Amino acid sequence: MLPALSEPVALLPGRSVRIDRVVQRAADPLPERFLHFHGPAELVFMKQGTGCFITEAGEWPFAPGAVLYAPGMAIHDFAFAPGDRSWTLVQFDPRAIDPALAALPLAACAAAPEPVAALRITLLLDWLAASLADQAPEPQVCLLLETLLLALLGAFGQQSGDAQATVSGLAHFRPLLQHWERFPDKPLTLAEAASRCALSPSYFSRLFAKTFGSGFVAYQTRLRLQQAARMLATGDLAVSQIGYRTGFASHAYFSQCYRAAFGVSPSEHRKMLLVGKGASG
């Protein structure tokens, strides 16, 4: 079975929102750590579980009842403590939101809404999930999303300054995000990456490993594979084309790296996805 991908699947064509509900038991492996970023903005509603929300803006401890927000293209990750875990993930296209109605936070943030507000937020979240399950028209879905965001903005605005813990060093690597997003087919050498971040190669290498928990080359390869997995799941490009578009020089090497990361070849993964779509249809 494929491990959960940290870099989430892109939004489906014609849809501005997607929702996933996740339930994991204490005996299940902890979610794999992988600092990541993606175009859609992300909300996580924690029902069970504790841990730390790691972002460029800072790091927040979270507990049941917390709501976590990551803007599009913000590096972030979730470090869970052992125990039962469940949460609802909402990913959405920020461009679908009227900025005059719901001005989204510019940076990642976290909040623990008061009981009355939490009840209203849960109800709105359930309505949004039901509208997506019923394939409601997109304008109706966007209206529910905006209403949910309006309810959340009050909670985010009231968050305590003490909620933000240590300031993250992730902002140093913003130039890499811009390159990886624009040119997924052009991997960087360590020297090129260090130059983009205005750091010496040796210091860049140490700081990157300390911040990301992985060497630069290994992280960049994993990120390209995550991008390839997203393309497999949401498009119909040939597998060889996907490998080329994510910077792999040959189909054989792409398949080898993909299998090493996910336990199946890209072709096998696509077949699994097609079977899943057929079953859900």
N, C-alpha and C positions, 0 to 999 in steps of 0.2 A: 504494500500500500504506500502511496506517495506521502511523504511528510507534508504537514501544512506549509504552504508557501507564505513567507513573511511579506513578500511584495504582493499585495492583493491583486486579484484579477480585475481588469478594467471594466467599466460600466458597459452594459449591453447596448448595442446600437438602438437609438431612439429612446433610451431611458436615462434620466438624470440622477437616479437614486438606486441603490441596492442595499438590502438588509440581510444579515446573517445572524442567526442565533446559535451560540456555541455552548455546549455543556461538556465539561470534563471532570472526571472523578479523581480523587487523590492518587489512586493507583495508576492513572494514565501518565505518560511522560509529560514533563513540563513543556510548554510551547517552546519551540526552538528560537533562540535569540538570534536576531539579525537586524541591525540598524538599517532602515529602508526609507524610501520616499516614493511618492506616486502623485499623479495629477489630481485625482479626486481628493477633496477634503474628507476627514474621517472623524466620526464620533463613536466613542465606546462607552456603553452603559454597563457598569459593573454590577452584577447581581450577587455573585459569590467570588471570593478570592481576594488576596492582598498582594501587594508588590510595589513596583516603582515604574512610573511613566517617564521615560527618558526622551528629552527633546533638545533642540537647539536653544530654546528659551530657558530651559532649566529642567530640574527633575522633581517630580511630585510623588510622594507616597500615595497609594490608593487603597481603598477598602470598599466593601459592599456599599452601594449607593452612590459611588463616585461617577462623575461624567467627565470623560477625557476628550479633548479636542485637538486635532492636528490639521493645520491648513494644508492645502495642496502644496506639494514639493517640499514640505518640512521633513527633515530627518527625524525619525522617532523609532521607539521600540518599547516593549512591555516586558519587564522582568518580574515573573510571577514567583511567589513563595509556594512551597508545597501545600497541598490541601485541595479540596473541591473548588472548582472554578467554573463560572458561567458568566457570559456577557452577551450583549447584543451589539453588533457592529453595523454602523450606518456609514456608507460611503456615498458622496454626492458631488455633482459638478457645481462648483461655486458660481459659475456663470448662469446657472438656472435660477439663482436667487436675486430678487430685486434689491439692490443695495440701499435704496431709499427706505425699504421696509424692514430689512434685517441686515444691519451692518456687521459682518462677521469679524471676529477678532483677527488681528494681523499676525499674531504669534500663537503658538501652542499654549494651552491653558487647561486647568482642571478645576472642578468644583464639586461640592457635596450639597445639593439642593436641600432646603428645609422640607420637612415632611409634606406640607400642603402642596408646595411646588413640585416635589418629587411625584406625588400622586397624579398631578395634572400632566407632567412630562411623560409618565408611564402610559397614561391613557392616550396621549397624542402619538406616542411611539407605536402602540398597538394599532391605532387607526391607520397610521402610515403603512405598517406591515400588512395589514388586511387589504389596503387599497392596492398594494403591489401584487399580493397574492391573487387578487381578483382582476388583475390587469386593467385597473382603472385608467381613464385617459390621463395623459401626461400633465395637463393643466391642473387637474384635481390632485395628483401626486405632489406637484410643486407647491400648491397652496397648503397642503398638509405639512410639507417639509418646512415651509416658511413659518407656519404657526408654531411648529415644534422649536424651531430656532429662536423665535421671539421669546418663547417660554424659557429657553436655556440662557439667552443673553443676560437676563436678569440675574440668574444664578452665577454666571461667570463674572459679572460685574461686581458681585458681592463677595467674591472669594477673598480670603484673608491673605495678606502679604506673607504670612508665615507659611502658607501652603507651598510656596516656592522654596525649594531647598537649594542645593548647590547649582551654580551656574554651569552650563554645559560647555565643553570645548568644541562642540560640533560645528559651530559657526565658522571656524577656521576653514572648513572644507566645503563651504558653499560654492566656490568656483568649480569644484568637481561635479556637483549636482547639475550645474548648468551645462557642463560638457556632456555628461552621461545622458541627460534628457534630450539634448539636441542631436547628439551624434552617437547613438548606441552601437554603431558599426565601427567606431574608431576608438578602440581601447588605448589608454595612455601608458607610457612607460612610467616607472617610478620617478625618474628625473623630470619628465614633462609634468606630472601631477604636482611635484614639489614646486616647480617653477610657477604653475598657475596659482598656487597658494602662497607664493612669495616666501617660501621656506627653503632651507638647505635640504638636500636629499636625505642626509642622515637624521636631521631633526624631524623632518616630515615623517620618515619611516617610523621613528620611535613614537611620535605623537599620534600617528594614525593607528598603530597597533594598540596603544594604551586606550584610545578613545573608542575604537571599533571592536577591540578584542580579536582582531584578525590582522594578518599581514595585508598590505595593499594589494598585491597581485591576486591573492586568494579571494579577497573581498570583491575585487572588480570582476573576477571570473564568475563568482556566485551571483553577483548582481546581473550580469549579462544572461546567465541561465534563468534567473527569475523573469527577466524581460522576455526571454524566449518562451517560457512557460505561459506567460500572459498572452502572447501572440498565438500560441497553439490553442489556447482556450477560447479566444474571442475572434479569431479570424480564420480565413481559409487559404492562406499562403501555403505553398509546398514546404515541407519540413526543411529541405535544403535551402530554400530562400530565407526561412526564418533564421537558420544558422548564419547565413551570410549577412543578414541585416543586423545581427547582434555581434558581428565582428569575429566570427570563427572562420578560419581560412579554408577548412575542408569539412565536408559532411561527416567524414569518419571521426574527425577530432571532436566535432560538435556532439555527435552521438555518444562518444566515449565520455566526455565531460558531463553530459546530461545524465547518463546512467550512473556515473560515480556520485552525482549530487542527489538524485531522486530515486535511484533504484530501478528505473525503467528507461528505455530509449525514448526519444521524442515521438517516434512513430507509435510506439506502444501507448504512450501517454495520450496521444490524440485519439486512439481507438477507445481507450477507457473513457475519455470525455464524451465521445460520440454515443457510447452505450449509456452513459449517465443522462445525457440529454434525451435519448429515446425513452428511457425509463421515466423521466420526469414529465415527458410530454404525454 
